[in-house]
Amino acid sequence: MKNHSRWLTPTLTAACVLTVFTACLIGSTPLSIGRVMSAFLGGADPGDQLVVWSIRLPRAIAAFLVGAALGLSGAALQGLLRNPLAEPGVLGVSASSALAATFALYYGLAAISPWVLPVFAIFGALAATALLALAAIRTRSVVTLILIGVGLSSFSGAVMSLLMNLAPNPFSLSDMINWMLGSVANRSFNEIVLALPFMIAGAAILLGTGRGLSALTLGEEAAAGVGLNLRNQRIYTVLGAGLATGASVALAGAIGFVGIVAPHVIRPFVDHDPERALVPSALLAGLILVLADIGVRILPTVSELKLGVVAALIGAPAFVWIAMQRRTSYD
């Protein structure tokens, strides 16, 4: 049964590499394949090297990493909650991370150093993750975790709206709105390096929960009967998703829906096995976000659209379609 999906991960990996390379070709000044290859090898014109290494490549890698983190988190949370509508934002980690970043913008702390904003975003995610991990220890109900996440998300959204309403000047308001809309424009390797350790840690934890997620397809009682520690499974999945999602928000701001769509597309190709869906979901979500960012750059708009807006325009209809496919489950 596994043989027919053996091609999935290598194919997606190749597609991701090709798409990131394509992103280096496209921009306000298109570059030929030869010029980009020369820039990679260090023999190009200094201007081409600057464009490729300082602007286009970091942006494409940032989009891929953010998508991969959200796709992996979404696949793990869907396996944990056994619900294809679950995604990283469902536990309130994304909103809490965005709130911490908005707080730094509101009080002007982001002007101190370019490192302040991502650091605040990561700490916001870790704070929410710590709260959820504590809740996972104290409760046996997945529904309770979801309700806590909804509460966190609603509270964070309300406080962000309050901060925007009280913004001291239009520049701070503009910065906060831009952060909430999500973008990988002007990202550098320095910002990627700051977020990457948290993404790697979160991904490692989530990949380690794979067997437990597969066991949960039998139901919680059956999974416990075969030796799965349900409490630890919840804690590790929530912790891994929190780290990965917080790092993605630190890098790109709020990006929604990609964590729902990618696992849903992948699941039929892996026989609905949550463990085997993790890596392909990460790759597909990264691919989707790089393609979306390429679309953002080539659309003939007066000002560049935000990546989070484009992702929502693509993902929201898909979310509605997925929900409609499950309508009979609630009747």
Wavefront OBJ file of the C-alpha trace (Angstrom):
o trace
v 0.000 0.000 0.000
v 2.938 2.310 0.624
v 4.511 1.745 -2.786
v 2.049 3.867 -4.750
v 2.889 6.977 -2.654
v 6.644 6.479 -2.693
v 6.987 9.048 -5.467
v 5.120 11.750 -3.550
v 7.859 13.206 -1.357
v 10.633 13.156 -4.034
v 8.294 14.773 -6.570
v 7.225 17.504 -4.170
v 10.849 18.109 -3.158
v 11.889 18.539 -6.787
v 8.928 20.839 -7.421
v 9.871 22.980 -4.404
v 13.487 23.349 -5.556
v 12.354 24.245 -9.077
v 9.819 26.774 -7.786
v 12.327 28.490 -5.495
v 14.742 28.715 -8.446
v 11.933 30.143 -10.598
v 11.239 32.750 -7.926
v 14.824 33.964 -8.389
v 14.145 34.579 -12.087
v 11.023 36.671 -11.643
v 10.806 40.247 -10.484
v 10.601 43.838 -11.642
v 13.678 43.055 -13.749
v 13.490 39.451 -15.011
v 16.772 37.530 -15.004
v 17.683 34.755 -17.411
v 18.483 31.237 -16.184
v 22.127 31.783 -17.127
v 22.387 35.002 -15.102
v 20.792 33.399 -12.039
v 23.039 30.328 -12.278
v 26.042 32.619 -12.616
v 24.896 34.530 -9.513
v 24.639 31.259 -7.575
v 28.150 30.271 -8.634
v 29.623 33.669 -7.761
v 30.622 34.670 -11.265
v 27.827 37.085 -12.105
v 27.610 40.819 -12.240
v 27.607 42.263 -8.680
v 24.155 43.694 -9.301
v 22.778 40.261 -10.208
v 24.381 38.735 -7.118
v 22.788 41.416 -4.964
v 19.335 40.842 -6.471
v 19.515 37.044 -6.186
v 21.275 36.602 -2.832
v 19.919 39.605 -0.932
v 16.381 39.970 -2.281
v 14.869 37.109 -4.257
v 16.413 33.993 -2.740
v 15.809 34.974 0.924
v 12.240 35.913 0.057
v 11.563 32.596 -1.687
v 13.186 30.569 1.102
v 11.229 32.510 3.727
v 7.954 31.791 1.899
v 8.826 28.100 1.640
v 9.828 27.769 5.300
v 6.714 29.577 6.526
v 4.485 27.398 4.357
v 6.281 24.219 5.420
v 5.967 25.090 9.123
v 2.257 25.831 8.783
v 1.582 22.762 6.629
v 3.393 20.441 9.034
v 1.626 21.984 12.027
v -1.736 21.738 10.297
v -1.240 18.081 9.398
v -0.215 17.233 12.977
v -3.110 19.132 14.551
v -5.587 17.541 12.159
v -4.242 14.149 13.164
v -4.415 14.991 16.863
v -7.927 16.437 16.722
v -9.069 14.030 13.977
v -10.637 16.959 12.149
v -9.562 18.227 8.686
v -10.671 21.755 9.604
v -7.990 22.113 12.287
v -5.023 24.372 11.540
v -2.271 26.216 13.439
v -4.525 29.171 14.201
v -7.117 26.954 15.847
v -5.138 26.851 19.101
v -4.573 30.601 19.201
v -0.790 30.407 18.827
v -0.730 32.462 15.613
v -2.896 35.190 17.112
v -0.864 35.307 20.325
v 2.362 35.566 18.347
v 0.919 38.346 16.176
v -0.280 40.157 19.303
v 3.226 40.179 20.792
v 4.631 41.555 17.533
v 1.897 44.195 17.382
v 2.741 45.168 20.972
v 6.370 45.767 19.936
v 5.208 47.924 17.026
v 2.750 49.912 19.131
v 5.346 50.921 21.717
v 8.034 51.598 19.126
v 10.280 48.794 20.388
v 10.704 47.438 16.853
v 12.695 50.568 15.970
v 15.421 49.642 18.456
v 16.692 46.725 16.395
v 15.484 44.587 13.460
v 15.702 41.606 15.834
v 13.098 42.940 18.280
v 10.008 42.157 16.197
v 10.727 38.473 15.474
v 11.916 37.925 19.046
v 8.629 39.302 20.417
v 6.643 37.156 17.966
v 8.480 34.008 19.040
v 8.016 34.781 22.739
v 4.299 35.389 22.142
v 4.003 31.979 20.529
v 5.965 30.327 23.326
v 3.744 31.942 25.968
v 0.612 30.641 24.259
v 2.235 27.239 23.777
v 3.167 27.048 27.456
v -0.434 27.802 28.437
v -1.760 25.176 26.026
v 0.795 22.602 27.173
v -0.303 23.202 30.784
v -3.935 22.792 29.704
v -3.042 19.571 27.868
v -1.595 18.198 31.113
v -4.624 19.139 33.187
v -7.407 18.056 30.816
v -8.310 14.842 29.050
v -10.574 16.561 26.521
v -9.422 17.663 23.069
v -12.532 19.834 22.862
v -11.332 21.762 25.915
v -8.012 22.452 24.173
v -9.872 23.782 21.137
v -12.057 26.025 23.301
v -8.993 27.405 25.083
v -7.400 28.057 21.683
v -10.517 29.846 20.448
v -10.501 31.958 23.601
v -6.822 32.827 23.154
v -7.371 33.735 19.520
v -10.417 35.905 20.270
v -8.691 37.705 23.131
v -5.543 38.318 21.077
v -7.612 39.626 18.173
v -9.502 41.971 20.473
v -6.305 43.373 22.009
v -4.744 43.836 18.558
v -7.845 45.761 17.449
v -7.576 47.907 20.582
v -3.905 48.663 19.900
v -4.712 49.657 16.329
v -7.564 51.838 17.554
v -5.183 53.581 19.962
v -2.249 53.766 17.530
v -0.243 56.920 18.364
v 0.417 57.804 14.713
v -0.478 56.595 11.203
v 2.985 55.086 10.732
v 2.562 52.726 13.692
v -0.917 51.822 12.466
v 0.433 51.061 8.994
v 3.169 48.836 10.448
v 0.681 46.901 12.566
v -1.707 46.378 9.652
v 1.136 45.233 7.395
v 2.245 42.709 10.013
v -1.257 41.339 10.456
v -1.714 40.961 6.689
v 1.446 38.860 6.332
v 4.347 39.243 3.901
v 7.828 37.900 3.146
v 8.920 40.987 1.206
v 12.329 42.358 2.219
v 13.157 39.369 4.385
v 16.855 38.661 4.847
v 18.905 35.615 5.729
v 19.463 37.146 9.183
v 15.729 36.978 9.928
v 15.571 33.438 8.542
v 18.479 32.369 10.760
v 16.692 33.753 13.822
v 13.451 31.878 13.125
v 14.948 28.658 11.743
v 16.043 27.024 15.052
v 12.505 27.319 16.417
v 11.080 25.890 13.188
v 13.527 22.981 13.279
v 12.756 22.262 16.940
v 9.010 22.361 16.291
v 9.331 20.181 13.174
v 11.447 17.612 15.009
v 8.881 17.351 17.809
v 5.985 17.033 15.363
v 7.733 14.374 13.285
v 8.357 12.466 16.503
v 4.607 12.370 17.189
v 3.844 10.619 13.899
v 3.250 7.107 15.245
v 0.972 8.423 17.942
v -1.056 10.353 15.374
v -1.507 7.189 13.345
v -2.594 5.324 16.480
v -5.211 8.004 17.176
v -7.028 7.076 13.958
v -8.284 4.076 15.937
v -9.871 6.392 18.517
v -8.497 7.583 21.851
v -9.558 4.518 23.844
v -8.096 2.080 21.302
v -4.920 4.164 21.015
v -4.507 4.125 24.790
v -5.100 0.389 24.699
v -2.120 -0.131 22.398
v 0.121 1.855 24.727
v -0.163 5.472 23.524
v 0.248 8.080 26.266
v -2.545 10.474 25.268
v -1.385 13.262 27.561
v 2.159 13.262 26.194
v 0.841 13.042 22.654
v -1.220 16.198 23.165
v 1.614 18.047 24.897
v 4.220 17.260 22.249
v 1.904 18.001 19.328
v 0.815 21.317 20.809
v 4.406 22.242 21.713
v 5.747 21.369 18.257
v 2.938 23.229 16.491
v 3.452 26.230 18.762
v 7.175 26.479 18.057
v 6.805 26.017 14.301
v 3.846 28.378 13.995
v 5.395 31.044 16.206
v 8.567 31.019 14.132
v 6.520 31.356 10.935
v 4.640 34.356 12.354
v 7.956 35.864 13.446
v 9.210 35.557 9.884
v 6.174 36.535 7.833
v 3.373 37.783 10.055
v -0.072 36.194 9.996
v -0.620 33.719 7.127
v -3.824 31.710 7.209
v -5.464 28.652 5.643
v -2.412 27.019 4.044
v -2.215 24.736 7.080
v -5.716 23.453 6.295
v -5.506 23.056 2.530
v -2.181 21.228 2.093
v -2.904 18.284 4.453
v -6.366 17.882 2.937
v -4.870 17.566 -0.569
v -2.157 15.144 0.589
v -4.296 12.823 2.726
v -5.807 10.704 -0.102
v -2.315 10.035 -1.517
v -1.110 8.513 1.766
v -4.212 6.428 2.530
v -5.294 8.941 5.186
v -2.338 8.008 7.417
v -1.493 11.075 9.577
v 2.144 10.042 10.038
v 2.820 9.666 6.313
v 1.007 12.948 5.608
v 3.359 15.094 7.714
v 6.339 15.602 5.382
v 4.356 15.808 2.102
v 1.986 18.329 3.709
v 4.934 20.501 4.728
v 6.405 20.349 1.219
v 3.102 21.098 -0.515
v 2.303 24.014 1.807
v 5.767 25.459 1.187
v 5.265 25.047 -2.560
v 1.854 26.743 -2.411
v 3.206 29.725 -0.492
v 6.175 30.234 -2.847
v 3.799 30.119 -5.828
v 1.465 32.557 -4.077
v 4.373 34.922 -3.434
v 5.420 34.710 -7.089
v 1.840 35.670 -7.960
v 2.035 38.605 -5.549
v 5.153 39.873 -7.316
v 3.874 39.595 -10.899
v 0.305 40.843 -10.425
v -0.015 44.274 -12.095
v -1.230 46.154 -9.023
v -0.348 49.697 -7.984
v 1.039 48.461 -4.676
v 2.141 44.901 -3.956
v -0.529 42.717 -2.416
v 0.220 41.094 0.921
v 0.973 37.381 0.917
v -1.476 36.723 3.738
v -4.268 38.303 1.678
v -3.523 36.152 -1.368
v -3.232 33.029 0.793
v -6.635 33.789 2.324
v -8.199 34.396 -1.103
v -6.967 30.955 -2.158
v -7.472 29.143 1.125
v -10.815 30.498 2.341
v -12.864 29.035 -0.553
v -10.990 25.741 -0.082
v -11.852 25.855 3.643
v -15.547 26.336 2.826
v -15.428 23.462 0.347
v -13.777 21.146 2.896
v -16.382 22.124 5.505
v -19.203 21.403 3.040
v -17.776 17.962 2.369
v -18.146 17.243 6.089
v -21.650 18.656 6.451
v -23.180 15.219 6.848
v -20.958 14.601 9.889
v -22.805 17.285 11.815
v -26.343 16.463 10.724
l 1 2 3 4 5 6 7 8 9 10 11 12 13 14 15 16 17 18 19 20 21 22 23 24 25 26 27 28 29 30 31 32 33 34 35 36 37 38 39 40 41 42 43 44 45 46 47 48 49 50 51 52 53 54 55 56 57 58 59 60 61 62 63 64 65 66 67 68 69 70 71 72 73 74 75 76 77 78 79 80 81 82 83 84 85 86 87 88 89 90 91 92 93 94 95 96 97 98 99 100 101 102 103 104 105 106 107 108 109 110 111 112 113 114 115 116 117 118 119 120 121 122 123 124 125 126 127 128 129 130 131 132 133 134 135 136 137 138 139 140 141 142 143 144 145 146 147 148 149 150 151 152 153 154 155 156 157 158 159 160 161 162 163 164 165 166 167 168 169 170 171 172 173 174 175 176 177 178 179 180 181 182 183 184 185 186 187 188 189 190 191 192 193 194 195 196 197 198 199 200 201 202 203 204 205 206 207 208 209 210 211 212 213 214 215 216 217 218 219 220 221 222 223 224 225 226 227 228 229 230 231 232 233 234 235 236 237 238 239 240 241 242 243 244 245 246 247 248 249 250 251 252 253 254 255 256 257 258 259 260 261 262 263 264 265 266 267 268 269 270 271 272 273 274 275 276 277 278 279 280 281 282 283 284 285 286 287 288 289 290 291 292 293 294 295 296 297 298 299 300 301 302 303 304 305 306 307 308 309 310 311 312 313 314 315 316 317 318 319 320 321 322 323 324 325 326 327 328 329 330 331
